[in-house]
């Protein structure tokens, strides 16, 4: 237990330096095979985060083979030509580290946090994942069952668990954001070993990846190790598929009812918004903070505290590479009609549309945004991920030092404008989740 507490404390120490306004310095370069490398040297703690971000998410999938990106997040822990099945995690644990991975609509991210004298181990493991992963039937079948169980736990058997999936497939008609990241179990069952091998060959190549390392490293030594483990991996031979489809505007408000294993109704509003990185996205993000971050936020204060109509209420925008969505999710208190509850949500949004927020509220909002930005880069793993994100989506890793200004450049007038422009009935999907006994 003591060693675990110490390790967590070491992870959090960089927060102090960052919060004091220090720039995050980094070095970046490309290997001949196209792998982009970003290195951040920080000797404040004896740990290092080794991460690889692949520019492949669910939006890059074949519409008849959805779920592959998320499936590979699982499959690539199966082992490689030089790592026996099931031993990937053992290497990390035996070295005193931790590791994880996650998948979104746009990318897949793997990382290890290790004692800094184990940098070579992290590089070796990730190079094995990139070049020698076992994509074979025994591992495929094992992970099929794992993913099915994950879907049962997180979506099918979870109250309101399908709300993102059900909302997105109504908010999009042609763009691949219309299917969920976890994908279709039928598609995974129907796929053959050759389908999986092709996905691996197409996307898990160095010219579709960013190696981002942050922590207690010596940059010249790290470069030597990176060349040793990644320099000989061949570049991908084919083009990387990027969907270019443009989703049309919603023809008007879309409304539907989902009957689910829930005891209380749920109301979900999904508004279409611009892609991350656009000026309006920053304003929408700050609008979301205004509406639902913390107990003093407008939706919580009004619907939970004052009117006592909500058991739970939140609003969150999706940071997506292409135009995305912002969702309002609310669970009304017992006895509150969903239509009455929805009207109360709409009334709070109209207040932002009809009048500028106060200067005091605006300053609080800016402070919250600054705190969120600092917190996101408070650990070496957070820094490694941010550097990779900024390069992948914007081609500018230095946004780790400058993006906050984009948030702080948002004005009160911008927040009011985006509330009017995007948070209106003609630009949304509204779902009511009702208990199954209410089904006609």
C-alpha angles and dihedrals in degrees: 000000000000092000090051092051091048091050092051091049090051090052091054099045095088088065090078095055093045095046090056089065101258116157117244105238119204144167122222135184143147129250116223089256091061099258109146113218127199121184128189117186117207122159097184091105131022094242136098134201116214114192139171121196118195119202093231128103137150092291090067093059131109106257087233093051105045121165096043097119093053091041091057090052085066099035095055091066088062093088139254142245088289101031118067119231111280095012100098093088092041091064090054096045094046089053091053096251141113135226142188144161139209140190132212136177089274111031148007121231130197126182145169127199109204142162103278093245087066096062092116090055092055092048092049093050093049093045089052089051091051099045113017107029116151106244099175139129099262093056093039092055092045093053093043087064092045092052092046090053090047090053092049091051100041103031119010099041098029118095108250086358094138097052095107093045093047093045097047095050088056096041092054129045104173109009117092090239083083092083125062126256091240088054132192121328089205090057092050091048093049094049119101128216089259091059091055093046091051093051090051092048092047101048111017095074129119094246089060096049144074121212107206121182127181132176142041100003139130104230098214090048091046091052090053092051092046091053089049096052103031107022096085097047106112121241117250112268100212137054118277109243113240117175112235098184115131116217112228121231117275109267088226141305114335117208130183143154127233119198109210143162093274133127097207127040120254129210119205123184117189117193123191112236138174124277121274115275095036118117092245092052091062090051091048090049091053090046088056091051090050092051103044119002109115135345092290093057118116100251094044095044094047104037101031105031107025106028095023090214098125132068089183135002133173142154125205134172121219114236098223133166092228125038107304143177143266116215132206112200121186137170112200123218120259111289096018112125113233092231091053089047092050090050090054091052091049091050092057092049090050090055089062090046094049102045139024115254114250122267089244093053090045092054091049088051092053090049091052091050092051091049092050091050093050093045092052088060098039097108135047090246090051091050092048091051094046093051090051093046094050093050095044098048103028106019088235120099089179089077084088084077100033111029092088088069089061089059093044091050089063110106132209087251090055091054092050092046097051090046088058096039100048109015098068129113096252091061101050150077116222121198128185115204108205131181112265095242087066091062112114 
